[in-house]
């Protein structure tokens, strides 16, 4: 004969184990199904580094948000971002020199890249980063 307390304890352990197994399978599926709304791109050249970050869900009322950074100051170059929107249009933002800058974008971004820029034009760009 099995005592009632042992039977009840076994049922609780089984239920907890079942919940734990279900949670471990549910969490990765949920995480992989979620779209990533923030991405970064970096370009480095000659000791200078430039970075752009786009957020398609900034939570501040804007459709998207762009942050640009020029990490090497007083070298005569800056950061510019080429942005392609989900509707197929494109825009160039910047130049940011000697620091950082932000801008609220008019719609969601499909891809972007950060470039090194001076008065002569574009000196080089990162690969395209897709959202």
N, CA, C and O atoms as CSV, one atom per row, in Angstrom:
chain,resi,resn,atom,element,x,y,z
A,1,UNK,N,N,0.839,-1.181,0.000
A,1,UNK,CA,C,0.000,0.000,0.000
A,1,UNK,C,C,0.886,1.247,0.000
A,1,UNK,O,O,1.861,1.319,0.749
A,2,UNK,N,N,0.539,2.249,-0.860
A,2,UNK,CA,C,1.308,3.486,-0.980
A,2,UNK,C,C,0.635,4.562,-0.143
A,2,UNK,O,O,-0.561,4.805,-0.304
A,3,UNK,N,N,1.376,5.211,0.747
A,3,UNK,CA,C,0.762,6.267,1.555
A,3,UNK,C,C,0.242,7.409,0.682
A,3,UNK,O,O,0.797,7.705,-0.376
A,4,UNK,N,N,-0.853,8.052,1.156
A,4,UNK,CA,C,-1.449,9.176,0.418
A,4,UNK,C,C,-0.464,10.317,0.229
A,4,UNK,O,O,-0.423,10.927,-0.840
A,5,UNK,N,N,0.319,10.611,1.235
A,5,UNK,CA,C,1.244,11.741,1.126
A,5,UNK,C,C,2.284,11.486,0.034
A,5,UNK,O,O,2.688,12.421,-0.659
A,6,UNK,N,N,2.726,10.229,-0.131
A,6,UNK,CA,C,3.678,9.908,-1.180
A,6,UNK,C,C,3.033,10.071,-2.555
A,6,UNK,O,O,3.655,10.610,-3.471
A,7,UNK,N,N,1.781,9.606,-2.706
A,7,UNK,CA,C,1.066,9.721,-3.975
A,7,UNK,C,C,0.868,11.189,-4.350
A,7,UNK,O,O,1.061,11.574,-5.503
A,8,UNK,N,N,0.481,12.003,-3.369
A,8,UNK,CA,C,0.268,13.428,-3.611
A,8,UNK,C,C,1.585,14.108,-3.979
A,8,UNK,O,O,1.612,14.937,-4.889
A,9,UNK,N,N,2.669,13.774,-3.294
A,9,UNK,CA,C,3.968,14.366,-3.577
A,9,UNK,C,C,4.429,13.987,-4.984
A,9,UNK,O,O,4.977,14.829,-5.695
A,10,UNK,N,N,4.222,12.757,-5.391
A,10,UNK,CA,C,4.605,12.303,-6.729
A,10,UNK,C,C,3.804,13.048,-7.796
A,10,UNK,O,O,4.348,13.397,-8.843
A,11,UNK,N,N,2.528,13.292,-7.544
A,11,UNK,CA,C,1.689,14.019,-8.501
A,11,UNK,C,C,2.158,15.464,-8.642
A,11,UNK,O,O,2.165,16.005,-9.748
A,12,UNK,N,N,2.550,16.095,-7.536
A,12,UNK,CA,C,3.027,17.474,-7.576
A,12,UNK,C,C,4.347,17.556,-8.336
A,12,UNK,O,O,4.536,18.443,-9.169
A,13,UNK,N,N,5.269,16.620,-8.046
A,13,UNK,CA,C,6.554,16.610,-8.741
A,13,UNK,C,C,6.345,16.408,-10.239
A,13,UNK,O,O,7.010,17.057,-11.047
A,14,UNK,N,N,5.430,15.518,-10.617
A,14,UNK,CA,C,5.139,15.265,-12.031
A,14,UNK,C,C,4.573,16.518,-12.690
A,14,UNK,O,O,4.959,16.856,-13.810
A,15,UNK,N,N,3.670,17.205,-12.013
A,15,UNK,CA,C,3.061,18.421,-12.566
A,15,UNK,C,C,4.102,19.524,-12.731
A,15,UNK,O,O,4.120,20.210,-13.753
A,16,UNK,N,N,4.971,19.700,-11.732
A,16,UNK,CA,C,6.011,20.718,-11.808
A,16,UNK,C,C,6.979,20.394,-12.933
A,16,UNK,O,O,7.396,21.288,-13.669
A,17,UNK,N,N,7.341,19.129,-13.073
A,17,UNK,CA,C,8.255,18.732,-14.145
A,17,UNK,C,C,7.627,18.988,-15.510
A,17,UNK,O,O,8.310,19.432,-16.433
A,18,UNK,N,N,6.337,18.712,-15.644
A,18,UNK,CA,C,5.654,18.933,-16.917
A,18,UNK,C,C,5.615,20.421,-17.259
A,18,UNK,O,O,5.819,20.799,-18.413
A,19,UNK,N,N,5.353,21.265,-16.261
A,19,UNK,CA,C,5.347,22.709,-16.494
A,19,UNK,C,C,6.743,23.183,-16.871
A,19,UNK,O,O,6.897,23.981,-17.795
A,20,UNK,N,N,7.758,22.704,-16.169
A,20,UNK,CA,C,9.137,23.089,-16.465
A,20,UNK,C,C,9.547,22.701,-17.868
A,20,UNK,O,O,10.200,23.490,-18.551
A,21,UNK,N,N,9.186,21.512,-18.322
A,21,UNK,CA,C,9.522,21.070,-19.671
A,21,UNK,C,C,8.783,21.913,-20.694
A,21,UNK,O,O,9.364,22.315,-21.702
A,22,UNK,N,N,7.506,22.187,-20.449
A,22,UNK,CA,C,6.723,23.017,-21.374
A,22,UNK,C,C,7.308,24.413,-21.493
A,22,UNK,O,O,7.355,24.977,-22.586
A,23,UNK,N,N,7.752,24.970,-20.384
A,23,UNK,CA,C,8.318,26.318,-20.412
A,23,UNK,C,C,9.633,26.344,-21.172
A,23,UNK,O,O,9.918,27.303,-21.890
A,24,UNK,N,N,10.434,25.299,-21.020
A,24,UNK,CA,C,11.720,25.324,-21.714
A,24,UNK,C,C,11.537,25.215,-23.222
A,24,UNK,O,O,12.362,25.728,-23.978
A,25,UNK,N,N,10.483,24.562,-23.669
A,25,UNK,CA,C,10.238,24.495,-25.103
A,25,UNK,C,C,9.561,25.767,-25.612
A,25,UNK,O,O,9.806,26.174,-26.748
A,26,UNK,N,N,8.726,26.395,-24.810
A,26,UNK,CA,C,7.984,27.575,-25.251
A,26,UNK,C,C,8.888,28.804,-25.365
A,26,UNK,O,O,8.733,29.596,-26.294
A,27,UNK,N,N,9.815,28.968,-24.446
A,27,UNK,CA,C,10.638,30.176,-24.443
A,27,UNK,C,C,11.477,30.329,-25.713
A,27,UNK,O,O,11.448,31.404,-26.312
A,28,UNK,N,N,12.223,29.307,-26.155
A,28,UNK,CA,C,13.000,29.511,-27.377
A,28,UNK,C,C,12.134,29.762,-28.605
A,28,UNK,O,O,12.530,30.534,-29.478
A,29,UNK,N,N,10.977,29.140,-28.698
A,29,UNK,CA,C,10.115,29.363,-29.849
A,29,UNK,C,C,9.618,30.799,-29.871
A,29,UNK,O,O,9.575,31.426,-30.930
A,30,UNK,N,N,9.246,31.316,-28.726
A,30,UNK,CA,C,8.774,32.685,-28.643
A,30,UNK,C,C,9.895,33.659,-28.999
A,30,UNK,O,O,9.674,34.619,-29.737
A,31,UNK,N,N,11.079,33.417,-28.484
A,31,UNK,CA,C,12.198,34.326,-28.750
A,31,UNK,C,C,12.576,34.327,-30.226
A,31,UNK,O,O,12.878,35.384,-30.780
A,32,UNK,N,N,12.567,33.174,-30.868
A,32,UNK,CA,C,12.966,33.136,-32.266
A,32,UNK,C,C,11.890,33.705,-33.182
A,32,UNK,O,O,12.196,34.161,-34.283
A,33,UNK,N,N,10.648,33.684,-32.745
A,33,UNK,CA,C,9.560,34.206,-33.570
A,33,UNK,C,C,9.508,35.734,-33.552
A,33,UNK,O,O,8.957,36.349,-34.465
A,34,UNK,N,N,10.079,36.341,-32.517
A,34,UNK,CA,C,10.038,37.795,-32.402
A,34,UNK,C,C,11.013,38.439,-33.380
A,34,UNK,O,O,12.148,37.984,-33.521
A,35,UNK,N,N,10.572,39.492,-34.050
A,35,UNK,CA,C,11.438,40.216,-34.993
A,35,UNK,C,C,12.371,41.136,-34.214
A,35,UNK,O,O,11.962,41.748,-33.227
A,36,UNK,N,N,13.609,41.232,-34.651
A,36,UNK,CA,C,14.557,42.139,-34.023
A,36,UNK,C,C,14.328,43.524,-34.596
A,36,UNK,O,O,14.326,43.699,-35.814
A,37,UNK,N,N,14.134,44.514,-33.728
A,37,UNK,CA,C,13.833,45.862,-34.199
A,37,UNK,C,C,15.041,46.782,-34.166
A,37,UNK,O,O,14.981,47.876,-34.729
A,38,UNK,N,N,16.133,46.383,-33.530
A,38,UNK,CA,C,17.313,47.234,-33.421
A,38,UNK,C,C,18.532,46.510,-33.986
A,38,UNK,O,O,18.790,45.349,-33.667
A,39,UNK,N,N,19.272,47.218,-34.828
A,39,UNK,CA,C,20.506,46.656,-35.403
A,39,UNK,C,C,21.557,47.763,-35.478
A,39,UNK,O,O,21.234,48.951,-35.478
A,40,UNK,N,N,22.832,47.340,-35.542
A,40,UNK,CA,C,23.955,48.275,-35.631
A,40,UNK,C,C,24.851,47.930,-36.803
A,40,UNK,O,O,24.926,46.776,-37.224
A,41,UNK,N,N,25.530,48.942,-37.328
A,41,UNK,CA,C,26.532,48.767,-38.375
A,41,UNK,C,C,27.753,49.598,-37.992
A,41,UNK,O,O,27.621,50.707,-37.474
A,42,UNK,N,N,28.940,49.056,-38.251
A,42,UNK,CA,C,30.184,49.733,-37.912
A,42,UNK,C,C,31.111,49.726,-39.117
A,42,UNK,O,O,31.177,48.745,-39.858
A,43,UNK,N,N,31.824,50.826,-39.303
A,43,UNK,CA,C,32.835,50.916,-40.352
A,43,UNK,C,C,34.081,51.561,-39.750
A,43,UNK,O,O,33.990,52.588,-39.077
A,44,UNK,N,N,35.244,50.958,-39.994
A,44,UNK,CA,C,36.512,51.496,-39.488
A,44,UNK,C,C,37.483,51.675,-40.632
A,44,UNK,O,O,37.528,50.871,-41.562
A,45,UNK,N,N,38.278,52.767,-40.548
A,45,UNK,CA,C,39.279,53.042,-41.568
A,45,UNK,C,C,40.317,54.001,-41.008
A,45,UNK,O,O,39.969,55.033,-40.434
A,46,UNK,N,N,41.593,53.662,-41.173
A,46,UNK,CA,C,42.657,54.573,-40.774
A,46,UNK,C,C,42.609,55.034,-39.336
A,46,UNK,O,O,42.949,56.182,-39.053
A,47,UNK,N,N,42.202,54.187,-38.428
A,47,UNK,CA,C,42.126,54.552,-37.025
A,47,UNK,C,C,40.827,55.225,-36.609
A,47,UNK,O,O,40.623,55.498,-35.426
A,48,UNK,N,N,39.960,55.494,-37.553
A,48,UNK,CA,C,38.658,56.106,-37.249
A,48,UNK,C,C,37.573,55.028,-37.291
A,48,UNK,O,O,37.635,54.106,-38.104
A,49,UNK,N,N,36.581,55.153,-36.407
A,49,UNK,CA,C,35.462,54.212,-36.367
A,49,UNK,C,C,34.164,54.995,-36.402
A,49,UNK,O,O,34.016,56.015,-35.728
A,50,UNK,N,N,33.223,54.503,-37.201
A,50,UNK,CA,C,31.917,55.131,-37.368
A,50,UNK,C,C,30.855,54.078,-37.106
A,50,UNK,O,O,31.018,52.918,-37.485
A,51,UNK,N,N,29.762,54.479,-36.458
A,51,UNK,CA,C,28.713,53.527,-36.129
A,51,UNK,C,C,27.343,54.135,-36.383
A,51,UNK,O,O,27.125,55.330,-36.185
A,52,UNK,N,N,26.425,53.281,-36.826
A,52,UNK,CA,C,25.023,53.671,-36.967
A,52,UNK,C,C,24.180,52.599,-36.299
A,52,UNK,O,O,24.503,51.412,-36.354
A,53,UNK,N,N,23.107,53.024,-35.674
A,53,UNK,CA,C,22.144,52.091,-35.089
A,53,UNK,C,C,20.754,52.549,-35.482
A,53,UNK,O,O,20.439,53.737,-35.411
A,54,UNK,N,N,19.914,51.593,-35.900
A,54,UNK,CA,C,18.534,51.887,-36.265
A,54,UNK,C,C,17.616,51.088,-35.357
A,54,UNK,O,O,17.872,49.922,-35.059
A,55,UNK,N,N,16.547,51.733,-34.924
A,55,UNK,CA,C,15.513,51.080,-34.117
A,55,UNK,C,C,14.180,51.320,-34.817
A,55,UNK,O,O,13.739,52.463,-34.939
A,56,UNK,N,N,13.536,50.244,-35.279
A,56,UNK,CA,C,12.240,50.356,-35.948
A,56,UNK,C,C,11.068,50.378,-34.976
A,56,UNK,O,O,9.917,50.433,-35.408
A,57,UNK,N,N,11.333,50.337,-33.683
A,57,UNK,CA,C,10.270,50.396,-32.682
A,57,UNK,C,C,10.778,51.161,-31.465
A,57,UNK,O,O,10.914,50.581,-30.388
A,58,UNK,N,N,11.062,52.462,-31.621
A,58,UNK,CA,C,11.707,53.206,-30.541
A,58,UNK,C,C,10.807,53.522,-29.350
A,58,UNK,O,O,11.314,53.853,-28.278
A,59,UNK,N,N,9.503,53.431,-29.505
A,59,UNK,CA,C,8.613,53.688,-28.380
A,59,UNK,C,C,8.470,55.160,-28.021
A,59,UNK,O,O,7.965,55.479,-26.944
A,60,UNK,N,N,8.901,56.066,-28.896
A,60,UNK,CA,C,8.791,57.494,-28.597
A,60,UNK,C,C,7.854,58.218,-29.564
A,60,UNK,O,O,7.851,59.447,-29.630
A,61,UNK,N,N,7.057,57.448,-30.314
A,61,UNK,CA,C,6.128,58.048,-31.262
A,61,UNK,C,C,6.653,58.121,-32.675
A,61,UNK,O,O,5.873,58.290,-33.612
A,62,UNK,N,N,7.962,57.998,-32.854
A,62,UNK,CA,C,8.552,58.014,-34.195
A,62,UNK,C,C,8.411,56.634,-34.830
A,62,UNK,O,O,8.366,55.621,-34.132
A,63,UNK,N,N,8.342,56.605,-36.147
A,63,UNK,CA,C,8.288,55.313,-36.842
A,63,UNK,C,C,9.592,54.551,-36.624
A,63,UNK,O,O,9.575,53.350,-36.354
A,64,UNK,N,N,10.715,55.246,-36.739
A,64,UNK,CA,C,12.044,54.671,-36.538
A,64,UNK,C,C,12.966,55.728,-35.977
A,64,UNK,O,O,12.617,56.905,-35.891
A,65,UNK,N,N,14.140,55.289,-35.600
A,65,UNK,CA,C,15.099,56.176,-34.980
A,65,UNK,C,C,16.488,55.788,-35.462
A,65,UNK,O,O,16.787,54.600,-35.579
A,66,UNK,N,N,17.347,56.772,-35.746
A,66,UNK,CA,C,18.716,56.542,-36.196
A,66,UNK,C,C,19.674,57.262,-35.265
A,66,UNK,O,O,19.465,58.423,-34.911
A,67,UNK,N,N,20.723,56.559,-34.873
A,67,UNK,CA,C,21.783,57.124,-34.068
A,67,UNK,C,C,23.086,56.970,-34.851
A,67,UNK,O,O,23.373,55.877,-35.338
A,68,UNK,N,N,23.877,58.026,-34.984
A,68,UNK,CA,C,25.162,58.008,-35.696
A,68,UNK,C,C,26.283,58.439,-34.751
A,68,UNK,O,O,26.093,59.292,-33.884
A,69,UNK,N,N,27.458,57.827,-34.940
A,69,UNK,CA,C,28.604,58.194,-34.101
A,69,UNK,C,C,29.879,58.256,-34.927
A,69,UNK,O,O,30.123,57.411,-35.788
A,70,UNK,N,N,30.687,59.276,-34.646
A,70,UNK,CA,C,32.044,59.426,-35.167
A,70,UNK,C,C,32.943,59.367,-33.932
A,70,UNK,O,O,32.954,60.291,-33.119
A,71,UNK,N,N,33.700,58.268,-33.797
A,71,UNK,CA,C,34.480,58.053,-32.580
A,71,UNK,C,C,35.864,58.685,-32.581
A,71,UNK,O,O,36.509,58.730,-31.534
A,72,UNK,N,N,36.344,59.177,-33.726
A,72,UNK,CA,C,37.652,59.834,-33.761
A,72,UNK,C,C,37.430,61.300,-34.109
A,72,UNK,O,O,36.926,61.622,-35.185
A,73,UNK,N,N,37.800,62.164,-33.213
A,73,UNK,CA,C,37.507,63.586,-33.368
A,73,UNK,C,C,38.626,64.339,-34.084
A,73,UNK,O,O,39.789,63.937,-34.076
A,74,UNK,N,N,38.223,65.446,-34.702
A,74,UNK,CA,C,39.144,66.405,-35.319
A,74,UNK,C,C,40.039,65.791,-36.395
A,74,UNK,O,O,41.206,66.160,-36.526
A,75,UNK,N,N,39.487,64.856,-37.158
A,75,UNK,CA,C,40.258,64.256,-38.253
A,75,UNK,C,C,39.697,64.650,-39.619
A,75,UNK,O,O,40.173,64.166,-40.646
A,76,UNK,N,N,38.685,65.529,-39.637
A,76,UNK,CA,C,38.141,66.019,-40.895
A,76,UNK,C,C,37.144,65.103,-41.577
A,76,UNK,O,O,36.717,65.384,-42.697
A,77,UNK,N,N,36.761,64.009,-40.926
A,77,UNK,CA,C,35.763,63.102,-41.507
A,77,UNK,C,C,34.641,62.876,-40.503
A,77,UNK,O,O,34.785,63.169,-39.315
A,78,UNK,N,N,33.523,62.353,-40.995
A,78,UNK,CA,C,32.373,62.104,-40.153
A,78,UNK,C,C,31.600,60.886,-40.607
A,78,UNK,O,O,31.993,60.197,-41.548
A,79,UNK,N,N,30.503,60.630,-39.933
A,79,UNK,CA,C,29.644,59.484,-40.218
A,79,UNK,C,C,28.388,59.930,-40.952
A,79,UNK,O,O,27.761,60.929,-40.600
A,80,UNK,N,N,28.038,59.166,-41.980
A,80,UNK,CA,C,26.779,59.365,-42.712
A,80,UNK,C,C,26.115,57.999,-42.828
A,80,UNK,O,O,26.796,56.979,-42.932
A,81,UNK,N,N,24.792,57.981,-42.811
A,81,UNK,CA,C,24.066,56.713,-42.973
A,81,UNK,C,C,23.219,56.763,-44.237
A,81,UNK,O,O,22.508,57.736,-44.487
A,82,UNK,N,N,23.306,55.699,-45.029
A,82,UNK,CA,C,22.395,55.478,-46.154
A,82,UNK,C,C,21.277,54.594,-45.617
A,82,UNK,O,O,21.532,53.524,-45.065
A,83,UNK,N,N,20.028,55.050,-45.783
A,83,UNK,CA,C,18.879,54.339,-45.234
A,83,UNK,C,C,17.902,53.998,-46.355
A,83,UNK,O,O,17.515,54.870,-47.133
A,84,UNK,N,N,17.505,52.735,-46.434
A,84,UNK,CA,C,16.437,52.308,-47.341
A,84,UNK,C,C,15.221,51.966,-46.493
A,84,UNK,O,O,15.311,51.198,-45.534
A,85,UNK,N,N,14.080,52.548,-46.861
A,85,UNK,CA,C,12.844,52.315,-46.121
A,85,UNK,C,C,12.082,51.123,-46.708
A,85,UNK,O,O,12.366,50.668,-47.816
A,86,UNK,N,N,11.112,50.635,-45.939
A,86,UNK,CA,C,10.339,49.469,-46.380
A,86,UNK,C,C,9.512,49.762,-47.633
A,86,UNK,O,O,9.144,48.829,-48.346
A,87,UNK,N,N,9.212,51.023,-47.919
A,87,UNK,CA,C,8.439,51.355,-49.127
A,87,UNK,C,C,9.317,51.463,-50.374
A,87,UNK,O,O,8.811,51.748,-51.460
A,88,UNK,N,N,10.638,51.236,-50.231
A,88,UNK,CA,C,11.546,51.276,-51.364
A,88,UNK,C,C,12.259,52.597,-51.569
A,88,UNK,O,O,13.167,52.667,-52.398
A,89,UNK,N,N,11.891,53.640,-50.856
A,89,UNK,CA,C,12.578,54.921,-50.973
A,89,UNK,C,C,13.854,54.890,-50.133
A,89,UNK,O,O,14.041,54.000,-49.304
A,90,UNK,N,N,14.727,55.871,-50.359
A,90,UNK,CA,C,15.971,55.920,-49.593
A,90,UNK,C,C,16.306,57.352,-49.230
A,90,UNK,O,O,15.768,58.298,-49.805
A,91,UNK,N,N,17.204,57.496,-48.268
A,91,UNK,CA,C,17.612,58.801,-47.789
A,91,UNK,C,C,19.016,58.686,-47.212
A,91,UNK,O,O,19.435,57.605,-46.797
A,92,UNK,N,N,19.739,59.794,-47.186
A,92,UNK,CA,C,21.045,59.851,-46.542
A,92,UNK,C,C,20.949,60.811,-45.377
A,92,UNK,O,O,20.411,61.910,-45.513
A,93,UNK,N,N,21.476,60.398,-44.217
A,93,UNK,CA,C,21.425,61.209,-43.005
A,93,UNK,C,C,22.844,61.465,-42.511
A,93,UNK,O,O,23.696,60.580,-42.593
A,94,UNK,N,N,23.103,62.646,-42.006
A,94,UNK,CA,C,24.408,62.998,-41.472
A,94,UNK,C,C,24.873,64.265,-42.159
A,94,UNK,O,O,24.049,64.885,-42.831
A,95,UNK,N,N,26.016,64.672,-42.061
A,95,UNK,CA,C,27.155,64.013,-41.435
A,95,UNK,C,C,27.260,64.420,-39.962
A,95,UNK,O,O,27.013,65.562,-39.574
A,96,UNK,N,N,27.639,63.427,-39.178
A,96,UNK,CA,C,27.930,63.653,-37.774
A,96,UNK,C,C,29.445,63.603,-37.628
A,96,UNK,O,O,30.082,62.611,-37.982
A,97,UNK,N,N,30.013,64.687,-37.100
A,97,UNK,CA,C,31.452,64.731,-36.869
A,97,UNK,C,C,31.729,65.002,-35.398
A,97,UNK,O,O,30.982,65.719,-34.731
A,98,UNK,N,N,32.790,64.429,-34.914
A,98,UNK,CA,C,33.249,64.683,-33.538
A,98,UNK,C,C,32.201,64.390,-32.483
A,98,UNK,O,O,31.993,65.204,-31.583
A,99,UNK,N,N,31.537,63.251,-32.572
A,99,UNK,CA,C,30.568,62.886,-31.555
A,99,UNK,C,C,29.427,62.054,-32.101
A,99,UNK,O,O,29.617,61.208,-32.974
A,100,UNK,N,N,28.233,62.307,-31.573
A,100,UNK,CA,C,27.059,61.522,-31.944
A,100,UNK,C,C,25.894,62.425,-32.319
A,100,UNK,O,O,25.884,63.612,-31.996
A,101,UNK,N,N,24.920,61.854,-33.000
A,101,UNK,CA,C,23.700,62.571,-33.353
A,101,UNK,C,C,22.568,61.582,-33.551
A,101,UNK,O,O,22.806,60.413,-33.853
A,102,UNK,N,N,21.349,62.040,-33.385
A,102,UNK,CA,C,20.170,61.192,-33.564
A,102,UNK,C,C,19.145,61.911,-34.426
A,102,UNK,O,O,19.139,63.138,-34.526
A,103,UNK,N,N,18.275,61.111,-35.047
A,103,UNK,CA,C,17.186,61.670,-35.834
A,103,UNK,C,C,16.019,60.681,-35.814
A,103,UNK,O,O,16.218,59.468,-35.885
A,104,UNK,N,N,14.804,61.215,-35.716
A,104,UNK,CA,C,13.601,60.394,-35.849
A,104,UNK,C,C,13.331,60.215,-37.337
A,104,UNK,O,O,13.251,61.195,-38.077
A,105,UNK,N,N,13.191,58.975,-37.774
A,105,UNK,CA,C,12.971,58.687,-39.186
A,105,UNK,C,C,11.484,58.610,-39.495
A,105,UNK,O,O,10.693,58.273,-38.614
A,106,UNK,N,N,11.080,58.918,-40.744
A,106,UNK,CA,C,9.661,58.994,-41.082
A,106,UNK,C,C,8.952,57.650,-41.222
A,106,UNK,O,O,7.724,57.598,-41.156
A,107,UNK,N,N,9.700,56.563,-41.415
A,107,UNK,CA,C,9.072,55.239,-41.521
A,107,UNK,C,C,10.081,54.151,-41.199
A,107,UNK,O,O,11.259,54.432,-40.980
A,108,UNK,N,N,9.616,52.909,-41.172
A,108,UNK,CA,C,10.481,51.783,-40.840
A,108,UNK,C,C,11.562,51.581,-41.897
A,108,UNK,O,O,11.350,51.814,-43.087
A,109,UNK,N,N,12.713,51.145,-41.432
A,109,UNK,CA,C,13.894,50.936,-42.267
A,109,UNK,C,C,13.978,49.462,-42.652
A,109,UNK,O,O,13.741,48.585,-41.821
A,110,UNK,N,N,14.319,49.188,-43.920
A,110,UNK,CA,C,14.524,47.807,-44.347
A,110,UNK,C,C,16.007,47.446,-44.315
A,110,UNK,O,O,16.352,46.304,-44.012
A,111,UNK,N,N,16.900,48.407,-44.626
A,111,UNK,CA,C,18.339,48.191,-44.538
A,111,UNK,C,C,19.046,49.534,-44.436
A,111,UNK,O,O,18.489,50.572,-44.793
A,112,UNK,N,N,20.294,49.500,-43.937
A,112,UNK,CA,C,21.077,50.730,-43.798
A,112,UNK,C,C,22.554,50.375,-43.758
A,112,UNK,O,O,22.927,49.223,-43.540
A,113,UNK,N,N,23.387,51.387,-43.974
A,113,UNK,CA,C,24.830,51.246,-43.828
A,113,UNK,C,C,25.396,52.559,-43.318
A,113,UNK,O,O,24.808,53.620,-43.530
A,114,UNK,N,N,26.525,52.489,-42.654
A,114,UNK,CA,C,27.213,53.681,-42.173
A,114,UNK,C,C,28.455,53.883,-43.032
A,114,UNK,O,O,29.135,52.927,-43.405
A,115,UNK,N,N,28.735,55.146,-43.337
A,115,UNK,CA,C,29.855,55.476,-44.216
A,115,UNK,C,C,30.742,56.542,-43.583
A,115,UNK,O,O,30.299,57.346,-42.762
A,116,UNK,N,N,32.006,56.522,-43.991
A,116,UNK,CA,C,32.956,57.571,-43.664
A,116,UNK,C,C,32.823,58.641,-44.746
A,116,UNK,O,O,32.774,58.326,-45.935
A,117,UNK,N,N,32.766,59.895,-44.333
A,117,UNK,CA,C,32.456,60.974,-45.272
A,117,UNK,C,C,33.322,62.187,-44.961
A,117,UNK,O,O,33.566,62.510,-43.798
A,118,UNK,N,N,33.782,62.854,-46.018
A,118,UNK,CA,C,34.379,64.184,-45.864
A,118,UNK,C,C,33.901,65.045,-47.034
A,118,UNK,O,O,33.057,64.607,-47.816
A,119,UNK,N,N,34.421,66.242,-47.159
A,119,UNK,CA,C,33.943,67.161,-48.207
A,119,UNK,C,C,34.161,66.616,-49.610
A,119,UNK,O,O,33.452,67.010,-50.536
A,120,UNK,N,N,35.114,65.728,-49.786
A,120,UNK,CA,C,35.372,65.136,-51.103
A,120,UNK,C,C,34.339,64.062,-51.450
A,120,UNK,O,O,34.198,63.695,-52.616
A,121,UNK,N,N,33.620,63.560,-50.451
A,121,UNK,CA,C,32.603,62.531,-50.689
A,121,UNK,C,C,32.756,61.344,-49.764
A,121,UNK,O,O,33.353,61.439,-48.692
A,122,UNK,N,N,32.204,60.222,-50.201
A,122,UNK,CA,C,32.238,59.001,-49.395
A,122,UNK,C,C,33.594,58.337,-49.538
A,122,UNK,O,O,34.104,58.168,-50.646
A,123,UNK,N,N,34.174,57.963,-48.406
A,123,UNK,CA,C,35.493,57.336,-48.397
A,123,UNK,C,C,35.410,55.825,-48.217
A,123,UNK,O,O,36.387,55.117,-48.462
A,124,UNK,N,N,34.267,55.333,-47.795
A,124,UNK,CA,C,34.054,53.906,-47.585
A,124,UNK,C,C,32.816,53.687,-46.754
A,124,UNK,O,O,32.390,54.567,-46.006
A,125,UNK,N,N,32.233,52.493,-46.891
A,125,UNK,CA,C,30.992,52.188,-46.181
A,125,UNK,C,C,31.020,50.769,-45.624
A,125,UNK,O,O,31.756,49.909,-46.107
A,126,UNK,N,N,30.208,50.545,-44.606
A,126,UNK,CA,C,30.011,49.199,-44.073
A,126,UNK,C,C,29.173,48.394,-45.059
A,126,UNK,O,O,28.643,48.934,-46.030
A,127,UNK,N,N,29.063,47.115,-44.799
A,127,UNK,CA,C,28.123,46.291,-45.543
A,127,UNK,C,C,26.698,46.724,-45.161
A,127,UNK,O,O,26.501,47.351,-44.120
A,128,UNK,N,N,25.722,46.396,-45.985
A,128,UNK,CA,C,24.329,46.699,-45.652
A,128,UNK,C,C,23.896,45.840,-44.479
A,128,UNK,O,O,24.189,44.646,-44.416
A,129,UNK,N,N,23.193,46.473,-43.550
A,129,UNK,CA,C,22.609,45.767,-42.402
A,129,UNK,C,C,21.115,45.715,-42.631
A,129,UNK,O,O,20.474,46.748,-42.823
A,130,UNK,N,N,20.553,44.508,-42.611
A,130,UNK,CA,C,19.125,44.310,-42.863
A,130,UNK,C,C,18.363,44.187,-41.562
A,130,UNK,O,O,18.818,43.541,-40.617
A,131,UNK,N,N,17.211,44.807,-41.522
A,131,UNK,CA,C,16.372,44.769,-40.314
A,131,UNK,C,C,15.495,43.535,-40.315
A,131,UNK,O,O,14.720,43.327,-39.382
